[in-house]
């Protein structure tokens, strides 16, 4: 179940979004409401919603400023921007801030639902792509240079060490960190950090199939000190929180 925050100063519009959209059918639940950007900013930091639906023009703080401050604070919720202003510059600003979509008010029945469904579909495709690409890279490692194969093997053996660094991997191969990073990126299309992160998240998905494991136990088992950072990284790559992923198994 994905958590949704609605930020809208017009009470009838806000209540209409909350009450008329069949959120449960979409696999979502509205966990909070806010009447302006300031309230929305605080609510989003507190609730860490998967999706934020927000107006642009609001008192105290507009929606674009709110989203910008949330991104700076590391909140990566998907965002749908609502506005009655048809100036495309608003849409451009929203997209630059990473908004998932943009709806012009008044929107029609079903429009918001279709936007949410598209976001969920994109997240699912992204998650499947992550799942598909990592084993493919591992399978082809024998075709890469000696250093790439050895780096991948080292990560497979030590990924659960939360203090693992690129320098440690390079030292084990007796080459410089800079050279290893350059060769790895050139031959695989990943940075070493990207690969290590994806490897850890892939390992986490396997552990999460055991519903007896706590989220913090999974995080620690795959090399994350900080459970909040683990959860944010998992959601960014897999399109859902570790809890939602585990509950869906």
C-alpha positions as CSV (number, residue, x, y, z in Angstrom):
1,X,0.0,0.0,0.0
2,X,1.5,3.4,-1.1
3,X,1.1,6.4,1.2
4,X,-0.3,9.6,-0.3
5,X,-0.2,13.2,0.9
6,X,-2.6,15.8,-0.5
7,X,-1.5,19.4,-0.4
8,X,-4.3,21.8,-1.6
9,X,-5.5,25.1,-0.1
10,X,-9.0,24.9,-1.7
11,X,-10.9,22.7,0.8
12,X,-13.5,21.4,-1.6
13,X,-10.9,20.4,-4.2
14,X,-8.8,18.8,-1.5
15,X,-11.7,16.8,0.0
16,X,-12.8,15.9,-3.5
17,X,-9.4,14.3,-4.2
18,X,-9.4,12.5,-0.9
19,X,-13.0,11.2,-1.1
20,X,-13.8,10.7,-4.7
21,X,-10.6,8.9,-5.9
22,X,-10.7,5.2,-5.2
23,X,-7.3,5.1,-3.6
24,X,-7.7,1.6,-2.3
25,X,-8.3,0.3,-5.8
26,X,-5.0,2.0,-6.8
27,X,-3.2,0.3,-3.9
28,X,-2.8,3.6,-2.1
29,X,-4.0,5.2,1.1
30,X,-4.2,9.0,1.9
31,X,-2.2,9.4,5.1
32,X,-2.2,13.2,5.4
33,X,-3.6,16.5,4.1
34,X,-2.1,20.0,4.1
35,X,-3.6,23.4,3.2
36,X,-0.4,25.1,2.0
37,X,3.3,24.5,1.1
38,X,4.6,25.1,4.6
39,X,2.2,22.5,6.1
40,X,2.9,20.2,3.2
41,X,6.7,20.5,3.8
42,X,6.4,19.5,7.4
43,X,3.9,16.7,6.7
44,X,6.1,15.2,4.0
45,X,9.2,15.2,6.2
46,X,7.2,13.6,8.9
47,X,5.2,11.1,6.9
48,X,7.7,10.3,4.1
49,X,4.8,9.6,1.7
50,X,5.3,7.6,-1.5
51,X,3.3,10.1,-3.5
52,X,2.5,13.8,-3.0
53,X,-0.4,15.5,-4.9
54,X,0.0,19.2,-4.7
55,X,-1.4,22.5,-6.0
56,X,1.1,25.1,-7.2
57,X,-0.6,28.4,-6.1
58,X,-1.1,28.3,-2.4
59,X,-0.7,30.8,0.5
60,X,2.5,31.0,2.6
61,X,4.5,28.7,0.3
62,X,3.7,27.5,-3.3
63,X,3.9,23.9,-4.4
64,X,7.0,24.3,-6.5
65,X,9.0,25.8,-3.6
66,X,7.7,23.0,-1.3
67,X,8.9,20.4,-3.7
68,X,12.3,22.0,-4.2
69,X,12.9,22.2,-0.4
70,X,11.8,18.5,-0.1
71,X,14.3,17.5,-2.7
72,X,17.0,19.4,-0.9
73,X,16.0,17.6,2.3
74,X,16.3,14.2,0.5
75,X,12.6,13.4,0.3
76,X,12.2,11.6,-3.0
77,X,8.4,11.1,-3.0
78,X,6.8,11.0,-6.4
79,X,4.9,14.3,-7.1
80,X,1.9,15.2,-9.1
81,X,1.5,18.9,-9.7
82,X,-2.0,20.4,-9.9
83,X,-2.6,24.0,-11.2
84,X,-5.2,26.2,-12.7
85,X,-2.5,28.1,-14.5
86,X,-1.9,27.0,-18.1
87,X,1.5,28.7,-18.4
88,X,3.8,25.9,-19.5
89,X,6.7,27.4,-17.5
90,X,5.1,26.0,-14.4
91,X,5.1,22.5,-15.9
92,X,8.8,23.0,-16.9
93,X,9.7,24.0,-13.4
94,X,7.8,21.1,-12.0
95,X,9.5,18.6,-14.3
96,X,12.9,20.0,-13.5
97,X,12.2,19.3,-9.9
98,X,11.4,15.7,-10.7
99,X,7.6,15.9,-10.7
100,X,6.1,12.7,-12.1
101,X,3.2,14.4,-13.9
102,X,1.3,17.7,-14.2
103,X,-2.5,18.1,-14.3
104,X,-4.4,21.3,-15.3
105,X,-7.4,22.1,-13.1
106,X,-10.2,21.5,-13.4
107,X,-9.3,17.9,-14.3
108,X,-11.9,15.3,-15.2
109,X,-13.0,12.2,-13.5
110,X,-10.4,9.5,-14.0
111,X,-7.5,11.9,-14.9
112,X,-5.8,11.7,-11.6
113,X,-6.3,7.9,-11.3
114,X,-4.7,7.5,-14.7
115,X,-1.7,9.6,-13.7
116,X,-1.2,7.5,-10.5
117,X,-1.5,4.3,-12.4
118,X,1.1,5.5,-14.9
119,X,3.5,6.3,-12.0
120,X,2.9,2.9,-10.5
121,X,3.5,1.3,-13.8
122,X,6.7,3.2,-14.4
123,X,8.0,2.3,-10.9
124,X,7.2,-1.4,-11.5
125,X,9.1,-1.3,-14.9
126,X,12.0,0.4,-13.2
127,X,12.1,-2.2,-10.5
128,X,12.0,-5.0,-13.0
129,X,14.7,-3.3,-15.0
130,X,17.0,-3.1,-11.9
131,X,16.3,-6.8,-11.2
132,X,17.1,-7.8,-14.8
133,X,20.2,-5.7,-15.3
134,X,22.2,-6.8,-12.3
135,X,22.3,-10.6,-12.9
136,X,23.0,-9.8,-16.6
137,X,26.1,-7.9,-15.6
138,X,27.2,-10.7,-13.3
139,X,26.6,-13.3,-16.0
140,X,28.8,-11.4,-18.5
141,X,31.6,-10.7,-16.0
142,X,33.7,-13.4,-17.5
143,X,33.7,-11.5,-20.8
144,X,35.0,-8.4,-19.1
145,X,38.6,-7.5,-18.1
146,X,40.2,-9.4,-15.2
147,X,39.7,-6.4,-12.9
148,X,36.0,-6.1,-13.5
149,X,35.4,-9.8,-12.7
150,X,37.5,-9.7,-9.6
151,X,35.8,-6.5,-8.4
152,X,32.4,-8.1,-8.9
153,X,33.5,-11.2,-7.0
154,X,34.9,-9.0,-4.2
155,X,31.6,-7.2,-3.9
156,X,29.7,-10.4,-3.8
157,X,31.8,-11.6,-0.9
158,X,31.9,-8.4,1.1
159,X,28.8,-6.4,0.2
160,X,27.4,-6.9,3.7
161,X,30.3,-5.0,5.2
162,X,28.8,-1.5,5.9
163,X,32.3,0.0,5.9
164,X,33.2,-1.4,2.4
165,X,34.8,1.3,0.2
166,X,36.0,1.6,-3.4
167,X,39.5,2.0,-2.0
168,X,39.2,-1.4,-0.2
169,X,38.1,-3.1,-3.4
170,X,41.0,-1.4,-5.4
171,X,43.5,-2.4,-2.8
172,X,42.4,-6.0,-2.9
173,X,43.1,-5.9,-6.7
174,X,46.4,-4.1,-6.3
175,X,45.4,-1.2,-8.5
176,X,44.6,2.4,-7.9
177,X,41.1,3.5,-6.9
178,X,40.9,5.9,-9.8
179,X,41.9,3.4,-12.4
180,X,39.5,0.8,-11.1
181,X,36.6,3.3,-11.1
182,X,37.4,4.4,-14.6
183,X,37.7,0.9,-16.0
184,X,34.6,-0.3,-14.2
185,X,32.4,2.5,-15.5
186,X,33.8,2.2,-19.0
187,X,33.2,-1.5,-19.3
188,X,29.9,-1.9,-17.3
189,X,28.1,1.4,-17.6
190,X,27.9,1.5,-13.8
191,X,30.0,3.4,-11.2
192,X,31.2,1.0,-8.5
193,X,29.0,2.8,-6.0
194,X,25.9,2.3,-8.2
195,X,26.7,-1.4,-8.7
196,X,27.4,-2.0,-5.0
197,X,24.1,-0.2,-4.0
198,X,22.1,-2.2,-6.5
199,X,23.8,-5.5,-5.4
200,X,22.8,-4.7,-1.8
201,X,19.2,-3.9,-2.7
202,X,19.0,-7.0,-4.8
203,X,20.2,-9.0,-1.8
204,X,17.7,-7.2,0.4
205,X,14.8,-8.3,-1.9
206,X,15.8,-11.9,-1.4
207,X,15.9,-11.5,2.4
208,X,12.5,-9.7,2.4
209,X,10.8,-12.8,1.1
210,X,11.1,-14.1,4.7
211,X,8.4,-12.2,6.5
212,X,9.9,-13.1,9.8
213,X,12.8,-10.7,9.2
214,X,12.5,-7.2,10.5
215,X,13.4,-4.4,8.1
216,X,16.3,-3.2,10.3
217,X,17.7,-6.8,10.3
218,X,17.6,-6.8,6.5
219,X,19.2,-3.4,6.3
220,X,22.1,-4.5,8.6
221,X,22.4,-7.8,6.7
222,X,23.1,-6.1,3.4
223,X,25.5,-3.5,4.7
224,X,23.4,-0.4,5.6
225,X,24.2,1.4,8.9
226,X,21.1,3.6,8.6
227,X,17.7,2.0,8.3
228,X,16.2,5.3,7.0
229,X,18.8,5.5,4.3
230,X,18.2,1.9,3.4
231,X,14.5,2.4,3.1
232,X,14.9,5.5,1.0
233,X,17.4,3.8,-1.3
234,X,15.2,0.7,-1.6
235,X,12.1,2.8,-2.5
236,X,14.1,4.9,-5.0
237,X,15.3,1.7,-6.9
238,X,12.4,-0.6,-6.4
239,X,9.5,1.9,-6.5
240,X,8.1,0.8,-3.1
241,X,9.2,0.7,0.5
242,X,10.8,-2.4,2.0
243,X,7.7,-3.0,4.1
244,X,5.4,-2.8,1.1
245,X,7.7,-5.1,-0.8
246,X,7.7,-7.6,2.0
247,X,4.0,-7.4,2.6
248,X,3.3,-8.1,-1.1
249,X,5.3,-11.4,-1.0
